[in-house]
Amino acid sequence: MREHAEGATLRVRVKPRASKDAIEGVHEGTLNVRLSAPPIEGEANAALQRLLGRAARVPPSSVKILRGTSGREKVLRFAGLSAAELLLRLETGRS
Protein backbone atom coordinates (compact mmCIF):
# COMPACT_ATOMS: atom_id res chain seq x y z
CA MET A 1 0.00 0.00 0.00
CA ARG A 2 1.30 3.41 -0.92
CA GLU A 3 0.18 6.95 -0.42
CA HIS A 4 -0.04 9.51 -3.23
CA ALA A 5 -1.47 13.00 -3.55
CA GLU A 6 -4.56 11.59 -5.32
CA GLY A 7 -5.14 8.84 -2.76
CA ALA A 8 -3.80 5.51 -1.54
CA THR A 9 -2.84 2.73 -3.96
CA LEU A 10 -3.16 -0.95 -3.24
CA ARG A 11 -2.02 -4.15 -4.96
CA VAL A 12 -4.85 -6.67 -5.37
CA ARG A 13 -4.99 -10.27 -6.60
CA VAL A 14 -8.42 -11.31 -7.87
CA LYS A 15 -9.83 -14.83 -7.96
CA PRO A 16 -12.87 -14.66 -10.27
CA ARG A 17 -15.75 -17.14 -10.46
CA ALA A 18 -15.65 -17.87 -6.73
CA SER A 19 -18.72 -19.08 -4.86
CA LYS A 20 -19.12 -15.66 -3.20
CA ASP A 21 -17.50 -12.23 -3.02
CA ALA A 22 -15.02 -11.95 -0.16
CA ILE A 23 -11.91 -10.10 0.96
CA GLU A 24 -9.51 -12.84 2.07
CA GLY A 25 -6.77 -10.67 3.54
CA VAL A 26 -3.21 -9.66 2.75
CA HIS A 27 -0.55 -12.12 1.66
CA GLU A 28 2.95 -10.97 0.70
CA GLY A 29 1.83 -7.34 0.42
CA THR A 30 -1.13 -8.06 -1.86
CA LEU A 31 -4.80 -7.99 -0.89
CA ASN A 32 -6.50 -11.22 -2.02
CA VAL A 33 -10.11 -10.92 -3.14
CA ARG A 34 -12.59 -13.56 -4.33
CA LEU A 35 -15.31 -12.49 -6.76
CA SER A 36 -18.31 -14.44 -8.00
CA ALA A 37 -18.33 -12.42 -11.25
CA PRO A 38 -16.64 -13.90 -14.33
CA PRO A 39 -13.71 -12.08 -15.93
CA ILE A 40 -15.78 -11.26 -19.01
CA GLU A 41 -16.43 -7.77 -20.43
CA GLY A 42 -15.28 -6.00 -17.26
CA GLU A 43 -17.79 -7.74 -14.95
CA ALA A 44 -15.11 -8.79 -12.45
CA ASN A 45 -13.52 -5.33 -12.48
CA ALA A 46 -16.87 -3.66 -11.77
CA ALA A 47 -17.59 -6.19 -8.99
CA LEU A 48 -14.14 -5.51 -7.51
CA GLN A 49 -14.74 -1.76 -7.47
CA ARG A 50 -18.14 -2.24 -5.80
CA LEU A 51 -16.81 -4.68 -3.18
CA LEU A 52 -13.76 -2.64 -2.23
CA GLY A 53 -15.69 0.63 -2.40
CA ARG A 54 -18.25 -0.79 0.04
CA ALA A 55 -15.49 -2.12 2.35
CA ALA A 56 -13.62 1.22 2.27
CA ARG A 57 -16.89 3.16 2.58
CA VAL A 58 -16.35 5.18 -0.60
CA PRO A 59 -18.35 5.22 -3.83
CA PRO A 60 -17.21 2.65 -6.43
CA SER A 61 -16.30 5.57 -8.70
CA SER A 62 -13.58 6.53 -6.18
CA VAL A 63 -11.88 3.14 -6.74
CA LYS A 64 -9.89 3.26 -9.96
CA ILE A 65 -7.95 0.41 -11.54
CA LEU A 66 -4.58 1.88 -12.52
CA ARG A 67 -2.93 -1.30 -13.81
CA GLY A 68 -4.05 -4.82 -14.58
CA THR A 69 -7.53 -4.36 -16.02
CA SER A 70 -7.21 -7.64 -17.95
CA GLY A 71 -5.21 -9.65 -15.42
CA ARG A 72 -5.62 -11.05 -11.94
CA GLU A 73 -2.94 -8.78 -10.44
CA LYS A 74 -4.14 -5.19 -10.23
CA VAL A 75 -3.16 -1.85 -8.74
CA LEU A 76 -6.07 0.25 -7.50
CA ARG A 77 -6.25 3.84 -6.30
CA PHE A 78 -8.73 4.95 -3.64
CA ALA A 79 -9.31 8.66 -4.19
CA GLY A 80 -9.27 10.88 -1.12
CA LEU A 81 -8.04 8.26 1.36
CA SER A 82 -4.67 8.06 3.08
CA ALA A 83 -2.96 4.67 3.25
CA ALA A 84 -3.61 4.47 7.01
CA GLU A 85 -7.30 5.32 6.60
CA LEU A 86 -7.70 2.80 3.77
CA LEU A 87 -6.06 0.05 5.80
CA LEU A 88 -8.29 0.77 8.79
CA ARG A 89 -11.45 0.80 6.67
CA LEU A 90 -10.57 -2.43 4.85
CA GLU A 91 -9.80 -4.20 8.13
CA THR A 92 -13.10 -3.18 9.70
CA GLY A 93 -15.13 -3.69 6.49
CA ARG A 94 -13.81 -7.15 5.65
CA SER A 95 -16.43 -9.68 4.59
GUSE-817710 format. One line per field, with one value per atom (N, C-alpha, C): x negated, y negated, z negated; residue number from 1; residue in three letters; atom name. Coordinates in Angstrom, 1 decimal. Last residue first. Layout:
BEGIN
c1: [X ...]
c2: [Y ...]
c3: [Z ...]
pos: [NUM ...]
code: [ALA ...]
site: [CA ...]
END
This chain:
BEGIN
c1: [15.3 16.4 16.0 14.1 13.8 15.0 14.1 15.1 15.0 11.8 13.1 14.2 9.8 9.8 11.1 10.5 10.6 10.6 10.1 11.5 11.6 7.3 8.3 9.7 6.3 6.1 7.1 7.3 7.7 7.5 5.8 7.3 7.9 3.2 3.6 5.1 3.2 3.0 3.4 6.1 4.7 4.5 8.4 8.0 6.5 8.9 9.3 9.0 9.4 9.3 9.7 7.6 8.7 8.6 6.4 6.3 7.6 4.9 6.1 5.7 3.5 3.2 4.3 3.7 4.1 3.6 3.7 2.9 3.3 5.2 5.6 4.9 5.9 5.2 5.7 6.9 7.2 6.5 6.1 7.5 7.9 3.6 4.0 5.5 3.6 2.9 3.6 5.7 4.6 3.8 9.0 7.9 6.9 10.3 9.9 8.8 12.8 11.9 11.5 14.8 13.6 12.5 17.0 16.3 15.0 18.0 17.2 16.5 17.6 18.4 17.5 16.4 16.3 17.2 15.9 16.9 16.7 14.3 13.6 14.6 16.3 15.5 14.8 17.4 18.2 17.4 15.1 15.7 16.6 14.8 13.8 14.3 17.2 16.8 15.8 17.0 18.1 17.8 14.6 14.7 15.9 15.3 14.1 14.3 17.3 17.6 16.5 15.8 16.9 17.2 14.1 13.5 14.6 15.9 15.1 14.5 16.9 17.8 17.0 15.4 15.3 16.2 15.9 16.4 16.4 15.3 15.8 16.3 14.6 13.7 14.0 17.6 16.6 15.8 18.2 18.3 17.3 17.4 18.3 18.5 14.1 15.3 16.1 11.8 12.6 13.8 8.7 10.1 10.7 5.8 6.5 8.0 3.5 4.8 5.4 0.0 1.1 2.4 -2.0 -1.8 -0.7 -1.8 -3.0 -2.7 1.6 0.6 -0.6 4.5 3.2 2.2 7.9 6.8 5.5 10.2 9.5 8.4 13.3 11.9 11.2 15.6 15.0 13.6 18.4 17.5 16.9 18.6 19.1 18.0 17.3 18.7 19.4 15.6 15.7 17.1 14.9 15.8 15.7 11.5 12.9 13.6 9.5 9.8 11.3 7.0 8.4 8.5 4.9 5.0 6.4 3.8 4.8 4.7 2.1 2.0 3.1 3.2 3.2 3.0 2.8 2.8 2.6 4.6 3.8 3.9 4.5 5.1 4.2 3.2 4.6 5.3 0.7 1.5 2.9 0.3 0.0 0.9 -1.0 -0.2 -0.6 -0.5 -1.3 -0.4 -0.8 0.0 -0.9]
c2: [8.8 9.7 11.1 5.8 7.2 8.0 3.4 3.7 5.0 3.2 3.2 3.6 3.2 4.2 4.3 1.1 2.4 3.5 -1.1 -0.8 0.6 -0.9 -0.8 -0.4 -1.3 0.0 0.2 -3.9 -2.8 -1.5 -5.3 -5.3 -4.2 -4.9 -4.5 -4.4 -6.1 -4.7 -4.1 -8.3 -8.1 -6.6 -9.0 -8.3 -8.2 -10.2 -10.9 -10.2 -7.2 -8.7 -9.2 -4.5 -5.0 -6.5 -2.6 -3.8 -4.2 0.6 -0.2 -1.5 2.9 1.9 0.9 6.5 5.2 4.2 9.7 8.8 7.4 10.8 11.1 10.1 8.6 9.6 9.8 6.3 7.6 8.8 4.2 4.4 5.7 3.5 4.8 5.0 0.3 1.3 2.6 -1.2 -1.9 -0.9 -1.4 -0.4 -1.1 -3.3 -3.3 -2.2 -4.3 -3.1 -3.0 -6.1 -6.5 -5.5 -4.7 -5.6 -6.1 -3.4 -2.7 -3.5 -5.6 -5.2 -4.4 -4.1 -5.2 -4.7 -2.1 -3.2 -4.4 0.0 -1.2 -2.4 1.8 2.1 0.9 0.6 0.8 1.0 0.7 -0.6 -0.5 3.4 2.6 1.2 4.0 4.7 3.9 2.3 2.2 2.8 3.2 1.8 1.6 5.8 5.5 4.1 5.6 6.2 5.9 4.4 3.7 4.2 6.6 5.3 4.5 8.6 8.8 7.5 7.4 7.7 7.9 6.9 6.0 6.3 9.1 7.8 6.8 11.5 11.3 9.8 13.1 12.1 11.8 13.4 13.9 12.8 12.9 12.4 13.1 13.5 14.4 14.1 13.1 12.5 13.6 12.6 13.6 12.8 11.1 10.9 12.0 10.2 11.2 11.1 7.7 8.0 9.0 8.2 8.1 8.5 8.7 7.3 7.1 11.5 11.0 9.6 11.1 12.1 11.6 10.0 9.7 10.8 11.2 10.7 10.4 11.8 12.8 12.3 10.6 10.1 11.1 12.0 12.0 11.3 13.3 12.2 12.2 16.9 15.7 14.6 18.8 19.1 17.8 17.2 17.9 18.1 15.9 17.1 17.9 14.7 14.7 16.0 13.4 14.8 14.8 10.9 11.3 12.8 9.1 10.3 10.8 5.7 6.7 7.9 3.0 4.1 5.2 -0.4 1.0 2.0 -3.8 -2.7 -1.4 -6.7 -5.5 -4.5 -9.9 -8.8 -7.7 -11.9 -11.6 -10.6 -11.8 -13.0 -12.8 -8.5 -9.5 -10.7 -5.7 -7.0 -7.9 -2.2 -3.4 -4.6 1.2 0.0 -1.2]
c3: [-4.6 -4.6 -4.9 -6.3 -5.7 -5.7 -7.5 -6.5 -5.8 -9.0 -9.7 -8.8 -7.0 -8.1 -8.8 -5.4 -4.9 -5.9 -7.2 -6.7 -6.1 -7.7 -8.8 -8.3 -5.1 -5.8 -6.9 -4.6 -3.8 -4.5 -6.6 -6.6 -5.8 -5.7 -7.0 -7.1 -3.1 -3.3 -4.6 -2.8 -3.1 -3.2 -0.1 -1.4 -1.5 2.3 1.1 -0.2 4.2 4.2 2.8 4.4 3.6 3.4 7.1 6.3 5.7 7.6 7.5 6.7 9.6 8.7 8.8 9.9 10.2 9.2 11.3 10.4 10.9 13.3 11.9 11.0 16.1 15.4 14.0 17.3 18.0 17.3 15.7 16.0 16.6 14.7 14.6 14.9 13.0 13.8 13.6 11.8 12.5 13.5 11.2 11.5 12.4 8.6 10.0 10.2 6.6 6.7 8.2 6.8 6.2 6.2 7.8 8.7 8.1 5.5 6.4 7.4 2.7 3.8 4.8 -0.4 0.6 1.8 -2.4 -2.6 -1.7 -1.9 -2.3 -2.5 -1.2 -2.3 -2.8 1.1 0.0 -1.3 2.7 2.4 1.2 3.0 2.2 1.9 4.4 3.2 2.4 6.7 5.8 4.4 7.9 7.5 6.5 8.4 7.5 7.0 10.3 9.0 8.0 12.4 11.8 10.4 12.9 12.5 11.8 13.7 12.4 12.0 16.1 15.0 13.6 18.4 17.3 16.1 20.1 20.4 19.2 17.7 19.0 19.1 15.4 15.9 17.4 13.4 14.3 14.9 9.9 11.3 12.1 7.3 8.0 9.5 6.1 6.8 7.4 3.5 4.3 4.9 3.1 3.1 4.0 1.2 2.0 1.9 1.4 0.9 1.8 0.9 1.9 1.2 -0.8 -0.4 0.6 -1.4 -0.7 -0.1 -1.7 -1.7 -0.8 -3.4 -2.8 -2.8 -2.7 -3.5 -2.7 -1.3 -2.1 -3.0 -0.8 -1.0 -1.9 1.5 0.2 0.2 3.1 3.0 1.6 3.7 3.2 3.2 5.3 4.9 4.3 8.1 6.7 6.4 10.4 10.5 9.2 9.8 10.3 10.2 7.6 8.0 8.4 7.7 7.9 8.3 5.8 6.6 6.6 5.6 5.4 6.3 4.1 5.0 4.6 3.9 3.2 4.3 3.0 4.0 3.2 1.8 1.5 2.7 3.6 2.8 2.6 4.9 5.3 4.4 3.7 3.5 3.9 2.2 3.2 3.0 0.5 0.4 1.5 0.8 0.9 0.9 0.0 0.0 0.0]
pos: [95 95 95 94 94 94 93 93 93 92 92 92 91 91 91 90 90 90 89 89 89 88 88 88 87 87 87 86 86 86 85 85 85 84 84 84 83 83 83 82 82 82 81 81 81 80 80 80 79 79 79 78 78 78 77 77 77 76 76 76 75 75 75 74 74 74 73 73 73 72 72 72 71 71 71 70 70 70 69 69 69 68 68 68 67 67 67 66 66 66 65 65 65 64 64 64 63 63 63 62 62 62 61 61 61 60 60 60 59 59 59 58 58 58 57 57 57 56 56 56 55 55 55 54 54 54 53 53 53 52 52 52 51 51 51 50 50 50 49 49 49 48 48 48 47 47 47 46 46 46 45 45 45 44 44 44 43 43 43 42 42 42 41 41 41 40 40 40 39 39 39 38 38 38 37 37 37 36 36 36 35 35 35 34 34 34 33 33 33 32 32 32 31 31 31 30 30 30 29 29 29 28 28 28 27 27 27 26 26 26 25 25 25 24 24 24 23 23 23 22 22 22 21 21 21 20 20 20 19 19 19 18 18 18 17 17 17 16 16 16 15 15 15 14 14 14 13 13 13 12 12 12 11 11 11 10 10 10 9 9 9 8 8 8 7 7 7 6 6 6 5 5 5 4 4 4 3 3 3 2 2 2 1 1 1]
code: [SER SER SER ARG ARG ARG GLY GLY GLY THR THR THR GLU GLU GLU LEU LEU LEU ARG ARG ARG LEU LEU LEU LEU LEU LEU LEU LEU LEU GLU GLU GLU ALA ALA ALA ALA ALA ALA SER SER SER LEU LEU LEU GLY GLY GLY ALA ALA ALA PHE PHE PHE ARG ARG ARG LEU LEU LEU VAL VAL VAL LYS LYS LYS GLU GLU GLU ARG ARG ARG GLY GLY GLY SER SER SER THR THR THR GLY GLY GLY ARG ARG ARG LEU LEU LEU ILE ILE ILE LYS LYS LYS VAL VAL VAL SER SER SER SER SER SER PRO PRO PRO PRO PRO PRO VAL VAL VAL ARG ARG ARG ALA ALA ALA ALA ALA ALA ARG ARG ARG GLY GLY GLY LEU LEU LEU LEU LEU LEU ARG ARG ARG GLN GLN GLN LEU LEU LEU ALA ALA ALA ALA ALA ALA ASN ASN ASN ALA ALA ALA GLU GLU GLU GLY GLY GLY GLU GLU GLU ILE ILE ILE PRO PRO PRO PRO PRO PRO ALA ALA ALA SER SER SER LEU LEU LEU ARG ARG ARG VAL VAL VAL ASN ASN ASN LEU LEU LEU THR THR THR GLY GLY GLY GLU GLU GLU HIS HIS HIS VAL VAL VAL GLY GLY GLY GLU GLU GLU ILE ILE ILE ALA ALA ALA ASP ASP ASP LYS LYS LYS SER SER SER ALA ALA ALA ARG ARG ARG PRO PRO PRO LYS LYS LYS VAL VAL VAL ARG ARG ARG VAL VAL VAL ARG ARG ARG LEU LEU LEU THR THR THR ALA ALA ALA GLY GLY GLY GLU GLU GLU ALA ALA ALA HIS HIS HIS GLU GLU GLU ARG ARG ARG MET MET MET]
site: [N CA C N CA C N CA C N CA C N CA C N CA C N CA C N CA C N CA C N CA C N CA C N CA C N CA C N CA C N CA C N CA C N CA C N CA C N CA C N CA C N CA C N CA C N CA C N CA C N CA C N CA C N CA C N CA C N CA C N CA C N CA C N CA C N CA C N CA C N CA C N CA C N CA C N CA C N CA C N CA C N CA C N CA C N CA C N CA C N CA C N CA C N CA C N CA C N CA C N CA C N CA C N CA C N CA C N CA C N CA C N CA C N CA C N CA C N CA C N CA C N CA C N CA C N CA C N CA C N CA C N CA C N CA C N CA C N CA C N CA C N CA C N CA C N CA C N CA C N CA C N CA C N CA C N CA C N CA C N CA C N CA C N CA C N CA C N CA C N CA C N CA C N CA C N CA C N CA C N CA C N CA C N CA C N CA C N CA C N CA C]
END
